């Protein structure tokens, strides 16, 4: 009787361990499957850029909802990682430009939100910087140098300025596109996986 109880207990422990291992494997596999589908790769000569949102490099502001900077910094994030594949440092520029293709496709050039009503933030591992979109020179958010074989992550957020003259609920919006330009001349473009 004692042997039957011991065998039953060992069998139960083995079954529980098997189920637990299967659950861990399935969770891991599902997580990375969806993460890889969400990540979108762009590249230039020396840099690999991975956008981590379904929207890729596209930025959209569809509602006129004036908010404070504190609330804006909690709005939808557009996250991407820049990786240097070279053994030397590389200079790059991050821009937020109008997405002319989307504006043309939606036939909404008359409904674009004025740039002075839009706030944009860019955050790296050191600090968060906030600008009015109209104050950017040549749409440049940041000029940086990445160390050899280095990697940096950025988060961009866009929101309507609190003291804008546009009324909340107005049919105005913004279509933008994040661009990473290596050494001021080569735009990172979409690569196929």
C-alpha positions, 0 to 999 in steps of 0.5 A: 500500500505504501508503494502504491501511494509513493508511485502515485505521488511520483507520477503526480509530481511528474505530470505537474512538472510536465504541465508547468514546463509546457506552460512556460514554453508556450508563454515564451513562444507566444510572447516572442512570436507577437513581439517579432510581428510587432517589431519593424526593421529599418536600416541605413549603411551602418545603423539598424532601426527597430520600431516596436509599435504596430504603427511603425514609423507613422505618428498620428494625432487624430483628436484635438484634446488639449492637455498639459505636458504632464498628461501628454508625457503619458500619451501613446508612445512611439518606441524605437531602437537604433543599433550601430553595426560599425566598429566606429561611432556614427552620427545620426539625426532623428526627424519628425516630418509630415507624412505626405503620403498619408495626407494625400491618401486621406485627402486631409490637407485642409484638416491638418492641425497647425504645428504651433498647436502640437507638442512633441517629446523625445526621451532617451536614456538620459532625459526627456525633451519637449518642443512645439512642433513649429519650433523645430529647425528642419523638423530635427528632434535630435542629433546624436552620435552612437558609439561603436556597436552601441544601441540606444532606445527612444520614445516619442510622444505627440499631443495637443498643446493645452493653450491651443486656440483650436477647440476640443473636438474639432476635426483636425489631425496630424500625420507624421513620420519618424525619420532616422538619417545617418550622417545627414545624408542617408535615410534609413529605409524599411527592410524585409525580414 
